[in-house]
Amino acid sequence: MGALREALARKRVAVCVGSGGVGKTTVAASLALSRAMEGGKVLVCTIDPARRLASALGLATLGNAEARVPPEAFARAGLAPRGELWAMMLDVKRTWDDLIARHAPSPEQRDRILRSRVYQQVSGALAGSQEYMAMEKLHELVTERDYDLVVLDTPPTAHALDFLEAPDRILDFLGNETARVLLTPALGAGRLGLRLFQIGGSYVARTLARFTGSDVLKDVSDFMAGFEGMYEGFKERAAGVRALLARPDVGFVLVAGPSPLSVDEALFFHDHLAASSMPVAGVIANRVTPDLWADGGALPDAAALAAALAAALAGAPAAPEPDGAGGGLPARLALTLAEHQRLARADGREVRRLFEATSGARAVVPRLETDVHDLAGLAAVAAWT
């Protein structure tokens, strides 16, 4: 068992974080597969809408409900897990609806919010909404299900910090003084707050209606009134989500590519996690160019490669050189090897910089020859963790 898998064996939640394009979704699925192979009941929750993950897991589609990876999909990949692997894709709108249903004081108020045209737009477009709903869904899965491990693939955000700051951002929207006056007008500003937004009830309303239309103002008024009395419920739930992330059975897994920018973002996020007392289970350097000449000696030149080829192909019929070969196969091999090693050395420097400044278990996943598109490919990635 690798160091990272050993570290996650003691965790109930693994949160994969990192900048976009570093392979978080693939890594998250491979970590979940590893635990399922060892006998755990595991769920991977992804935010990536691409169908390739569903296809890789042998599922027709992924939705907001958990779906078990079928035994025949494992059989096709030559795998025999001792546990269960489940998967789902976060539906932000559906998760918002569930949250409203949970906190609404009455069915009437719930239906009033869900029918609101403003809510239908805001619930998916509000800044931080996707990140907040990912954390909300994580809280639900951990507290209301019996999974041994839940692996969360965090949203592809412009900055990884958006994930941790999302609860505060949503609460700022719902809970700052201005928003509370708007969202709970009876409590924050008396009935005058509501009357201000009623069509034709004031000079301000008539002026706004001229630009937006009376239907828009009525929708806004209904939306604001619908949230009356719900702020405290949202606040308590967000506090529960934040508390969950700091638990000892939760571990963050930083995923980074070997580029300087990706490593910089991973280090910044690592420092922020440490400052917030969030547990870091490990760090994965993904898609790293392997070093083919690790002993540090001089690379073979074209003549040495020609001699090696001649020895390896002794007795075999000579293959014709293609037009424009440019020095023959040995020269092209020497050039390709040199370019590969330059890239490998650059990747190696960035991986060392990443590992020297971070805590937790470490794993290096090399750049594979083919794209990961099935369970066998996920198992190949998992073998390096």
C-alpha positions in Angstrom: 0.0 0.0 0.0 1.3 3.4 -1.0 1.9 6.2 1.6 -1.1 8.2 0.4 -3.5 5.3 0.4 -2.3 4.3 3.9 -3.0 7.9 5.1 -6.5 7.9 3.6 -7.2 4.5 5.2 -7.8 6.3 8.5 -10.1 9.0 6.9 -13.8 9.1 6.1 -13.6 12.1 3.8 -11.0 12.9 1.2 -11.3 16.4 -0.5 -9.3 16.7 -3.7 -8.3 20.3 -4.4 -6.1 22.0 -6.9 -6.2 24.3 -9.9 -8.1 23.5 -13.0 -6.7 21.1 -15.6 -4.4 19.1 -13.2 -6.5 15.9 -13.3 -8.4 16.2 -10.0 -11.4 14.2 -11.3 -9.3 11.3 -12.4 -7.3 11.3 -9.2 -10.5 11.5 -7.1 -12.0 8.5 -8.9 -8.7 6.5 -8.6 -8.5 7.1 -4.9 -12.1 6.0 -4.5 -11.4 2.9 -6.6 -8.4 2.0 -4.4 -10.4 2.0 -1.2 -13.2 0.0 -2.8 -10.7 -2.6 -4.0 -9.5 -2.9 -0.4 -13.0 -3.6 0.9 -14.6 -0.2 1.6 -17.9 1.2 0.6 -16.9 4.3 -1.2 -18.5 7.2 -3.0 -16.8 9.6 -5.4 -18.7 12.9 -5.9 -17.6 14.8 -8.9 -18.5 18.2 -10.3 -17.0 17.5 -13.7 -20.0 17.3 -16.2 -17.9 15.4 -18.8 -19.3 12.0 -19.7 -15.9 10.4 -19.8 -15.9 9.8 -16.0 -19.3 8.0 -16.2 -18.0 6.0 -19.1 -14.8 5.1 -17.2 -16.9 3.8 -14.3 -19.1 1.8 -16.6 -22.2 4.0 -16.0 -24.5 5.4 -18.6 -24.8 8.8 -16.8 -24.0 10.4 -13.5 -26.7 12.5 -11.7 -27.4 13.9 -8.3 -28.3 10.5 -6.9 -25.7 8.0 -6.0 -25.2 5.1 -8.5 -23.3 1.9 -7.9 -20.6 0.9 -10.4 -21.9 -2.5 -11.7 -19.9 -5.7 -11.0 -19.7 -6.4 -14.8 -17.8 -3.1 -15.3 -15.1 -4.3 -12.9 -15.1 -7.8 -14.6 -14.4 -6.2 -18.0 -11.4 -4.4 -16.5 -10.1 -7.6 -14.9 -10.7 -6.2 -11.4 -12.3 -7.9 -8.4 -13.1 -5.3 -5.7 -13.8 -6.5 -2.1 -16.0 -3.5 -1.5 -18.4 -1.2 -3.4 -17.8 1.9 -5.5 -20.5 4.4 -5.9 -20.5 7.7 -7.9 -22.6 10.8 -8.4 -22.3 14.2 -10.1 -23.3 17.3 -8.2 -26.5 19.1 -9.4 -26.2 22.6 -8.0 -29.8 23.5 -8.6 -31.2 20.3 -7.1 -29.0 20.6 -4.0 -30.2 24.2 -3.5 -33.8 23.0 -3.8 -33.1 20.3 -1.1 -31.5 22.9 1.1 -34.5 25.2 0.8 -36.9 22.3 1.5 -34.9 21.5 4.7 -34.9 25.0 6.1 -38.3 26.4 5.0 -40.6 26.9 8.0 -43.6 25.6 6.1 -44.5 23.8 2.8 -46.1 27.1 1.6 -42.9 29.1 2.1 -40.8 26.3 0.5 -43.1 26.3 -2.6 -43.1 30.1 -2.8 -39.3 30.2 -3.0 -39.0 27.3 -5.4 -41.5 28.9 -7.8 -39.7 32.3 -7.7 -38.2 33.2 -11.0 -35.5 35.1 -9.2 -34.6 32.1 -7.1 -34.5 29.9 -10.2 -31.9 32.2 -11.7 -29.9 33.0 -8.6 -29.6 29.5 -7.2 -27.3 28.4 -10.0 -25.5 31.7 -10.8 -24.8 33.2 -7.4 -21.0 33.6 -6.9 -19.7 30.7 -4.8 -22.9 28.7 -5.3 -21.3 25.7 -6.8 -18.6 25.5 -4.2 -21.1 26.0 -1.3 -23.4 23.3 -2.7 -20.5 20.9 -3.0 -19.8 21.4 0.7 -23.5 21.1 1.5 -23.8 17.8 -0.4 -20.6 16.6 1.3 -22.1 17.3 4.7 -25.3 15.4 3.8 -23.4 12.4 2.4 -21.2 12.1 5.5 -23.8 12.6 8.1 -26.8 10.8 6.5 -25.1 7.9 4.7 -23.0 4.9 5.7 -20.0 5.2 3.3 -16.6 4.3 4.7 -15.0 7.0 2.5 -16.5 9.9 0.5 -14.1 11.4 -2.1 -15.1 14.9 -3.2 -13.8 16.3 -6.5 -13.9 20.0 -5.9 -15.3 22.5 -8.5 -13.0 23.7 -11.3 -12.7 27.2 -9.9 -10.4 30.1 -11.0 -8.8 29.9 -7.6 -8.8 27.0 -5.2 -9.5 29.3 -2.2 -13.0 29.7 -3.6 -13.9 26.3 -2.2 -13.1 27.2 1.4 -14.4 30.7 1.2 -17.8 29.8 -0.4 -19.7 29.4 2.9 -18.7 32.8 4.1 -19.5 34.3 0.7 -23.0 32.8 0.7 -23.6 33.8 4.3 -22.4 37.3 3.5 -25.0 37.5 0.8 -27.7 36.2 3.1 -26.6 37.7 6.4 -25.0 41.1 6.0 -27.0 44.0 7.3 -28.1 45.2 3.8 -29.1 41.7 2.7 -31.0 40.9 5.9 -33.0 44.1 5.4 -33.8 42.8 1.9 -34.4 39.2 2.7 -36.2 39.6 6.0 -37.8 42.9 5.6 -40.4 42.4 8.3 -37.6 41.8 10.8 -35.0 44.2 9.5 -36.9 47.2 8.3 -40.6 46.8 9.3 -43.4 46.5 6.8 -42.1 49.6 5.1 -39.3 47.5 3.6 -41.9 45.3 1.8 -44.1 48.2 0.8 -41.1 49.9 -0.8 -41.0 47.0 -3.4 -44.7 46.7 -3.9 -45.6 48.0 -7.4 -47.1 51.4 -7.4 -46.6 51.8 -3.6 -43.9 54.5 -3.7 -42.1 56.9 -6.0 -39.0 54.6 -5.8 -41.0 51.6 -6.9 -42.7 53.5 -9.7 -39.3 54.7 -10.9 -37.7 51.3 -10.8 -40.7 49.8 -12.6 -40.1 52.1 -15.4 -36.7 50.5 -16.1 -37.3 46.9 -15.0 -41.0 46.3 -15.5 -43.5 45.6 -12.7 -43.3 41.9 -13.0 -39.5 42.0 -12.2 -40.1 44.0 -9.1 -42.8 41.7 -7.9 -40.6 38.7 -8.5 -37.8 40.4 -6.5 -40.2 41.3 -3.7 -41.6 37.7 -3.5 -38.0 36.3 -3.5 -36.9 38.5 -0.6 -40.0 37.9 1.4 -39.7 34.1 0.9 -36.4 33.9 2.8 -37.8 35.6 5.9 -36.8 33.6 9.0 -34.5 31.2 7.2 -31.1 33.0 7.7 -30.3 31.3 11.0 -30.9 27.9 9.5 -28.5 28.6 6.7 -26.0 30.0 9.2 -26.1 26.9 11.4 -25.8 24.5 8.4 -22.8 26.5 7.1 -21.2 26.3 10.5 -21.7 22.5 10.5 -20.1 22.3 7.1 -17.0 24.2 8.2 -16.8 22.1 11.4 -16.9 18.9 9.3 -13.9 20.0 7.2 -11.8 20.4 10.4 -12.5 16.9 11.7 -9.6 14.5 12.1 -11.2 11.9 9.9 -11.2 14.4 7.0 -8.2 14.8 4.8 -7.4 17.3 2.0 -5.5 15.9 -1.0 -3.7 18.5 -3.0 -3.4 17.7 -6.7 -0.9 19.6 -8.8 0.7 19.4 -12.2 4.4 19.8 -12.6 4.1 23.3 -14.1 5.4 26.3 -12.0 2.0 28.0 -12.0 0.2 24.8 -10.8 2.8 24.3 -8.0 2.5 27.9 -7.0 -1.2 27.6 -6.6 -0.9 24.3 -4.7 1.6 25.8 -2.2 -0.6 28.9 -1.7 -3.6 26.7 -1.0 -1.5 24.4 1.3 -0.5 27.4 3.4 -4.1 28.6 3.6 -5.2 25.1 4.7 -2.6 25.1 7.4 -3.6 28.6 8.6 -7.2 27.4 8.8 -6.2 24.3 10.7 -7.5 22.1 7.9 -6.0 18.6 7.8 -3.8 17.8 4.8 -3.6 14.1 4.1 -1.3 14.2 1.2 0.0 15.8 -2.0 -0.1 14.3 -5.5 2.1 15.4 -8.4 0.1 14.3 -11.4 1.1 13.8 -15.1 4.9 14.0 -14.3 7.3 13.2 -17.2 9.3 10.2 -16.1 13.1 10.4 -16.0 14.4 7.8 -18.4 18.1 8.4 -17.5 17.9 8.7 -13.7 21.6 7.8 -13.1 22.7 11.3 -14.2 25.2 10.1 -16.8 25.6 11.5 -20.2 22.8 10.7 -22.7 23.8 8.3 -25.5 24.5 10.1 -28.8 23.3 9.0 -32.3 26.3 6.7 -32.7 25.7 4.9 -29.5 22.0 4.5 -30.3 22.9 3.2 -33.8 25.2 0.5 -32.3 22.4 -0.5 -29.8 19.9 -0.7 -32.5 22.2 -2.8 -34.7 22.7 -5.2 -31.8 19.0 -5.4 -31.0 18.0 -5.9 -34.6 20.9 -8.3 -35.6 19.6 -10.7 -38.2 16.4 -8.8 -38.8 15.7 -7.4 -42.3 16.6 -3.8 -42.7 13.7 -1.4 -42.8 13.8 1.3 -45.5 14.4 4.9 -44.3 11.4 7.2 -44.9 11.9 10.2 -47.2 13.3 13.2 -45.4 14.6 11.1 -42.5 17.0 13.9 -41.5 20.0 11.8 -40.3 18.3 8.5 -39.8 16.5 6.8 -36.9 19.4 7.0 -34.4 19.7 10.7 -34.8 16.0 11.2 -34.3 16.0 9.0 -31.3 18.9 11.0 -29.7 17.0 14.2 -30.3 13.8 12.9 -28.9 15.5 11.5 -25.8 17.3 14.8 -25.2 14.0 16.7 -25.4 12.3 14.2 -23.1 15.0 14.5 -20.5 14.9 18.2 -20.5 11.2 18.1 -19.8 11.7 15.4 -17.1 14.3 17.5 -15.4 12.1 20.5 -15.4 9.2 18.5 -14.0 11.5 17.0 -11.4 12.5 20.4 -10.1 8.9 21.5 -9.7 7.9 18.2 -7.9 10.8 18.7 -5.5 9.8 22.3 -4.8 6.2 21.1 -4.2 7.2 18.3 -1.8 9.7 20.3 0.1 7.1 22.9 1.1 4.2 20.7 1.9 3.1 18.2 4.6 1.4 14.8 4.4 2.0 11.7 2.3 3.4 12.2 -1.2 2.7 10.5 -4.5 4.0 11.0 -8.0 1.8 9.8 -10.9 3.7 9.8 -14.2 2.3 10.9 -17.5 0.7 7.8 -18.9 1.0 6.7 -22.5 -2.8 6.8 -23.0 -5.7 8.8 -21.6 -7.6 7.4 -18.7 -11.0 6.2 -20.1 -12.0 3.1 -18.2 -11.6 1.3 -14.8 -8.4 -0.3 -15.9 -6.9 3.2 -16.5 -8.1 4.4 -13.1 -6.5 1.3 -11.5 -3.2 2.3 -13.3 -3.3 5.7 -11.7 -4.3 4.3 -8.3 -1.2 2.0 -8.4 1.0 5.1 -8.1 -0.7 6.4 -5.0 
